[in-house]
Amino acid sequence: MADDNARPSAAEAWATLQAGNLRWQRDERDEPRRSAEERAAVVAGQTPMAMILSCSDSRVPAELLFDQGVGDLFVSRTAGQVVDDAVRGSLAFGAGALGIPLLVVLGHSGCGAVKAAVGVAGGGAAPTPSTLGALVGDIVPVCVGDGTDPDADVAAAVDANVRRVVAQLSADASLSGAVCNNRLTIVGARYDLATGAVVEV
């Protein structure tokens, strides 16, 4: 397990990520720990300050939007932040073996997986192939808009999906012990593609 004395607390890590995101928004990036020398310094091991579970969307690169460098973040990405056994195992490793104190579940505006789920919830056909349909189906239960404002329905479902995944992971057997013992804090957030801002949800 990583040395807890050398790592920030969950609150400190979240504050660091928020400060980095503010730099990203202002186009005042530090772009830390990206040199060959700094890359070599982490070959022997890693002590990331936070885990990020985010969407696979190419416009949501965690290290960039939080202005962090190599070795800072332990990142898992799936469409719509949908959780499967591979994600659970990865996060359990991060929380347990690596002792990472913070997990951020990061949704984003205009998420394609959530848009598809809103469509299915409104009576549309499930997307194909079946693997994609199953992924979208995981999100459908939180899509409760009435269809009069599709953009608002998607925005609401993005946040609802983040909250769903936070609750799911908080109760998951592989992580709940760390959460209950205050060794892991799980935060839900949304990234706005237009502004670059990350806000807690």
Secondary structure as the mmCIF struct_conf table of DSSP 4:
data_model
#
loop_
_struct_conf.conf_type_id
_struct_conf.id
_struct_conf.beg_label_comp_id
_struct_conf.beg_label_asym_id
_struct_conf.beg_label_seq_id
_struct_conf.end_label_comp_id
_struct_conf.end_label_asym_id
_struct_conf.end_label_seq_id
HELX_RH_3T_P HELX_RH_3T_P1 ASP A 4 ALA A 6
BEND BEND1 ARG A 7 ARG A 7
HELX_RH_AL_P HELX_RH_AL_P1 ALA A 10 ARG A 26
TURN_TY1_P TURN_TY1_P1 ASP A 27 ASP A 27
BEND BEND2 ARG A 33 ARG A 33
BEND BEND3 SER A 35 SER A 35
HELX_RH_AL_P HELX_RH_AL_P2 ALA A 36 ALA A 41
TURN_TY1_P TURN_TY1_P2 VAL A 42 ALA A 44
BEND BEND4 MET A 49 MET A 49
STRN STRN1 ALA A 50 SER A 54
TURN_TY1_P TURN_TY1_P3 SER A 58 ARG A 59
HELX_RH_AL_P HELX_RH_AL_P3 ALA A 62 LEU A 65
TURN_TY1_P TURN_TY1_P4 PHE A 66 ASP A 67
TURN_TY1_P TURN_TY1_P5 VAL A 70 ASP A 72
STRN STRN2 LEU A 73 ARG A 77
HELX_RH_3T_P HELX_RH_3T_P2 ALA A 79 GLN A 81
HELX_RH_AL_P HELX_RH_AL_P4 ASP A 85 GLY A 96
TURN_TY1_P TURN_TY1_P6 ALA A 97 ALA A 97
BEND BEND5 LEU A 98 LEU A 98
STRN STRN3 LEU A 102 HIS A 108
TURN_TY1_P TURN_TY1_P7 SER A 109 GLY A 110
HELX_RH_AL_P HELX_RH_AL_P5 GLY A 112 ALA A 121
TURN_TY1_P TURN_TY1_P8 GLY A 122 GLY A 123
HELX_LH_PP_P HELX_LH_PP_P1 GLY A 124 PRO A 127
BEND BEND6 THR A 128 PRO A 129
HELX_RH_AL_P HELX_RH_AL_P6 SER A 130 ILE A 139
HELX_RH_3T_P HELX_RH_3T_P3 VAL A 140 VAL A 142
BEND BEND7 GLY A 147 THR A 148
HELX_RH_AL_P HELX_RH_AL_P7 PRO A 150 ALA A 171
HELX_RH_AL_P HELX_RH_AL_P8 ALA A 173 CYS A 180
TURN_TY1_P TURN_TY1_P9 ASN A 181 ASN A 182
BEND BEND8 ARG A 183 ARG A 183
STRN STRN4 THR A 185 TYR A 191
TURN_TY1_P TURN_TY1_P10 LEU A 193 THR A 195
STRN STRN5 VAL A 198 GLU A 200
#
